[in-house]
Amino acid sequence: MLVTILTIFLLGLLGLSFKVQKVEASGTIYIRADGRIDPSDAPITTVDNVTYTFTDNIFEEIVVERDNIVVDGAGYTVQGIGRGIGRGISLYGRSNVTIKNMEIKSFGCSIYLRDSSNTSISGNKITNNWCSIYLDSSSYNNIVGNNLTNNDDNIFLQSSQYTSISGNKITNNLAGIKAHYHSSYNSISNNHITNNWFVGISISYSSDNSISGNNITNNVYDGIDLWESSNNSIYHNNLINNTSQVITDSVNTWDKGYPSGGNYWSNYTGFDLDYDGIGDAWHEIDENNTDHYPLMGMFSSFNTSYDYAVNFISNSSISHFDFSLIDANQAALTFNVSGDTGTQGFCRVCVPKALINGSYIVKFNGEVITEPQVRELSCSNETHLYLYINYTHSEHTIIITGTTIIPEFPSFLILPLFMMLILLAVIVYRRKHTVRQI
């Protein structure tokens, strides 16, 4: 009886093993310089030798040897044999390669670039690796809109310049973003860097980097650290509840002056007696570093379809943002503010005058408001309108309407519309010409 039970159990395991077989190629997969996929049975397809699309999950390393291509994961996974072993996708001396839309996990390094440029890494989920994205002596690259979680080091730049790291979610890792050893002139912006064990952003032996618009929150040790790294510009970041907000032995710039402002610090204890969204007292980081214009609320920025952004400083959550044209001369800016019911809320909104200029009206929950609930700040200038709005928190809708100089059709639509009109004219002409011939 026991033998029979064991036999059935082992057969069940054998059947299960057949059900979870992996689709894999024989060894490393190459996208060769001549466009071939090697081996040819790898689950990657291309019809033009430009876009290479996954057709199934891949359990091998991939080496790209061809320039000017797109590697599209189409939602499939590249998976290694274990954290800390091998490289998921490698580029050596490559240019103009896009890596997008895939999950990469269980490698030593998920994406590795050496001596490569103009590469775009976007829309990927990267998890359970030693290093997510490693750039070695690689410049002019873009790392945008990736989700990186449960890795050791995440985005690591070594001797790499002019790279944009933007819009990534970097959570629950050992470390967030590192730029080391002469990694200068890079832009680190609008990333969500939270709940990492060591540090959110680390810069060492590197200068002239821009760090702006990032949410750097609840990192166990440091929010930002800078070692032997001067002349970096750090502003419009939200530094919230990091054990140490900043540690540095270098001199750097921590604001963009007035009225643009500096950073939001959750441990800042100053006041805003002139109600402009900027703290009245400086925030001293150490004897050599000072944020001269600390923000009284979190910084947020929303893009419009007209190549202009609207910026907020607020202790409220900003949502349902929209900018639209009412007619050829009028525009409306709409957004919601919310917070803990009964507490005092404010938002300072900075609107480019290209979007709304001249006369304007502010409506709060459908009712027109004026001073003192809304004030135009004296820092308004030829290019930007600054408004300060205060209220008691709950869920509120604010609408700002006014004249605009934005064309009714965005510039990127004008050419297609023009081409459509020409096409319609040609079709009408040919039909008339055909009818006359008949």
N, C-alpha and C positions, 0 to 999 in steps of 0.2 A: 504493500500500500504506500509506504513512504517513498519507494523508488518511483512509483507511478506519479505521485504528487510532484516530486522533484523534476521528473521528466516533463510534465505539463508546464511547470514554472519556467524551466529553461527554454522550452519551445516558445512560450509567451514572450520571454525576453528576446529571443532570436527574431520573432515576428516584429516586435517593436523596433529592433535595430534596423530592419529593412524599411520600416515606415519613415524613419528620420534620416535617411541617407541624404548627404549634402551634394548639391550640384557643384562640382569643382573641376578646374582644369588641372593638367599635370604639371605642377610647379609654377614658377612665377609667370605672370601674364605680361606681355610686352605690347605696347602700341608702337610699332616700329616707325623709323623715320620716313619710310616709303609709304606709310599708311596701313600696312598689314597688321592684323591682329594675330599674335603668336603666343600660344597655339591657336589654330583656326577654330577649334571647338569650344573656345572660351565663351562664356555667356555675355558677350558684347557684340553689338552689331553696328555697322555703319553703311550708309548708302552713298556718301559723298566724300569720305575720308576727312571730314571736318568735324561732324558730330558723332561721337561714339556713345551709344546708349546701352545700358545694362538690360539684359532680358531675364536675369535671375540673380539670386544672391551669389556672392563670390567668396571663396574661402582660400584665396591665394593673395600674395603681394602683387601689386601692379606697378610697372615701370613705364613712364611715358617718355618716348624718344622723339616725339614729333611736335613741332611748333604750330601755333595758330589753329588749335583745335578746342573742342568742347567735350569734356567727359561728363556725361549726364547719367547719374545713378538711377534716375526714374523711380526713386523711392526704395530701391533695393539696398542690401547690406554688403559691405566688405568686412569680413571677420577674420581675425588672426587666431593663433593657437594659444594665446595667453598674454595677459598684461605684461608689458616689458620686453616682448619678443618681436623682432622684425618691424617692417615699415609697411603701412597700408598702401599708400600711393607715393611714389618717389619721382622727382624731377631733378635732373642734373643738366645745367646749362640750357634750360628751355626758356621760351618766350611766348607770351600771349596764349596761355592755356587756361581754360576755365574748368573748375572742378565743382560740381553742384549736385544737389538733390539726392544725397545718399546718407546712409548711416555707416559709420566706421567705428569698429570697436575691437578691443582685445589685441592691441599691438604695442610694441615699444614706442612707436611714433605713428600716428594715423596718417599725417601728410607731411612729407619732408621735401623742402626745396633747398637746393644748393646752386649758387651762381645762376639763379633764374630771375626773370623780370616780367612785369606786366601780366602776372598771373592773378586770376580771380578765384577766390574760394568762398562759395556762398551757398546758403540754404542747406547746410549739412548738419546732421546730428552726430556728435562725436563723444563717445563714452567709454569708460573703463580701459583707458590707455595710460602708459607712463607719460607721454607728451602728446598733446592734441595736434598742434601745428607748429612745426619748427622751421624757421627761416634762417639759413646760414649763408652769409655773404650774398644776400638776394635783396633787390631793391625795386621800387616802383610796383609794388604788389597791393592787392586789395583783399581784405578778409572781412566779409560783410554778412550779417544776418545768420550766423551759425549758432547752434545750441550745443554748449560744451558742459558736460557734467560728469562727475565721478572719475576725474582724471587726476594725475599728479600735477605736473606742470601743464599749463594749457597752451597759450600762445606765447612762443619763445622766439625772440629776435636776437640773433647774434651777428654783429658786424653787418647790419642790414639797415638801409635808409629809405626814406620817402615811401613808406608803406602806410596805408590807411586801414585802421582796425576800427570798424564801426558797426553798431547795431547788433552786437553779439550778446547772447545770454550765457553767462559764465557763473555757474552755481555748483556748490557742494564739491569742490575740488580741493587739492592741497594749496594750489596757487593760481592766480588769475592770469595777468599779462605781465611778461618780463621783457625788457629791452636792455640788453647787456653788451658791453664791449664795443663801443663806437657805433651803437645803433642810434643815429641822430636823424633829425628832420622827419620824424614819423608823426602821424596824427592818430590819437586814441580818443574816440568820441562816441558818445551816445550808447555806451555799452551798459548792461546791467550786470554788475559784479557783486555777488552776494553769497554769504555763508561759506566762504572758502576758509581753509584752516589756517594758512599762514598769512598771505598778503593779497590784497586786491590788485594793485599795480606796483611793480618794482622796476626802478630804473637804476642802472649802475654803469659808471664810466661812459656816459652818453649825455649829449647836450642837444639843445634846440629842438626838443620835442614839444608837441602840443597835446595837452590832456584836458578835454573839455566835455561838458554835458553828460558825464557818466554818473550813474547811480552806484555808489560804492558803499555797501551796507552790510552790517553784521558779520564782517570778517573777523576771525577769532584773534588774530594778532594785529596786523597793520592794515589800514586802508590804503595808504600810499607810502612807499619808502624810496628815498633817493640817496644813492651813495656815490660820492665822487662825480656828481652829475649836476652841472650848473646851467643857467640860462634856459631852463625849461619853463614853459608857460602853462599854468594850471588854473583854470577858471570855470565857472558855471557847473561844477561838480556838486553832487549831493553826498556829503560824507556823514553817514548816519550810523551810530552805535557800533563803530569799530572799536576794538579794545584800545588801540592807539590809532588815532585818526591819521597822523603823519609822523614818520621818523625820518630825519635827514641830517646829513653833515655838510650840506651844500647850500648855496644861495640861489633861489629861484624866484620867479614872479607868480603871485597868487591871486591876481585880479586883472581886469581889463580897464580899470579906471572907472570914473563916474560918467554916465549913469549905468553903464553896462554891468558893473559889479564884479564880485569875486565868486566865492563858493558858499554853499550852505553847510553849516557845521551844526550838528545836533547838540554839541556841548557849548555853543556860543551863548553867553548870558547877557549880551548887550540889549539896548532898547532902540526903538525907532520912533522918536518923539516928533519928527517932522513927516512921518507917514509917507515915505517914498519907497518902501520895500528894502532899503539898505540900512544896515546897522549904523548907529551913530558913533560907536566906538570901534577901533580896530580890533581884529582878532590876531593876537600874537601867537605864532606857532613856536618860535624860539627867538633868541636874540638876533638872528640874522634873517628870519623869514616872517613876513607879516601879510595877512590879507587886509588891505586897507578899506575894502568895501564889502564886508561879509553880508550875505543875503539873509533876510528875515524869514524867508520861506523857500521851499524847494524850487529849483529851476526846472522848467520844461519848455520844449520848443516843438511847434507843429508846422509842418510844411504845407504849403498850398500848391495847387496845380499851376501856379503862375511864377514859380521860381523865387518866391518870397516866403520867409518863415515868420510866424508870430510867436513871440517869446513871453513866458509868464514867470513871475516870482510870486509864489502863493503858499499859504498854509492850508489850502484846500486841495482836494483831488480835482484835476481838470479832465473833463471827458466830453464826448460828443462834439468835438471840434469840427467846424465847417466854415468855409468861406465860399461865397457864391455871388454871382452878379444878379441884381434885381432887374436891371435893364442896362442900356449902353452907358449910363452915367452914374448908376447907383449900385452899391455893393452892401452885403450883409455878412458880418462875422458873428457866429453863434458858438457858444460853448456852455457847458454845465459846470457848476462848482458844488462840492459837497464836503462835509466834515461831520465831526461829532455834534449831534443836535444840541443847540443851546450855547455852544462856544462861539467866540468871536472869530470871524474869518475875514481874509482880505485877498485880493489878487492885484498885482501890478501887471498890466498888459502893455506890451510894446508892439505897436502896429506900424509896419512900413507905410509911409504916406503914398506909396504907389498903389497900395490896396485901398486905403480909406484916407482921403485928404479933404481939406476944407471943412465945411460944417458936418457935424455928426450928431446922432441921437443915441443914447444908451437906454435900453429897456431891461428892467429887472423883473422877471416873472410876468412879462407882458406890460408892465407899467413903466412909463418914462421916469427916469431918476435924474436928479441934478445934485449940485453941492448941498450938503457935505458928503452924501453917500458916494458920489463919484466926483473926482477932481482930475483935471488935466494938470500934470506936473510941469514945473518950470523947466525941466530938462528936455521937454519936447523941442525938436529942432526942425530943420528943413527936410530931413529925410524920415524921421520917426515921430510917431505920436505916443506919448506915455500917459496912461490913465491908471488911477488908483481907485479901486472900488472896495468898500467895506460892507459887511453884512453879518447877521447872525446865522450860524451854520444850520443847514438842512440840505435838501437838494434844490438848487436854484438854476434857472436858465437865464443867461445874459446874452443880449443881442445888441451889437453895435452896428448901426447903419450910417452911411454917409456917401459922399461923392467919391468917385474913383477915376483913375486914369488908366485902369486896366482895360485893354480892348475886349470887346464882347466875345471874340474868339481868340483863344491863346495862340501864340505865334506858331506852335508846333502843329496846329490844326489848319493854318492858313494854306500851306502848300498842298496838303491832301485835298482840301476843298477846291482849290484852284484847279488841280488835276482832274477832279471829278467833273467840274464844270466844262473843262475842255473835252473830256471824254463824252459827256452828254451832248455837247455841240457837234462833235464828230458823228455820233450815232444818228442824231436828227438829220444832219446834212446827208449822210449816206442813204438814209431811208428815203428822203425826198428825191435824191438823185436816182435811186433805184426805181422809184415810182415813175419818174419822168421817162426813164429808158423803156419801161414796160409800155 
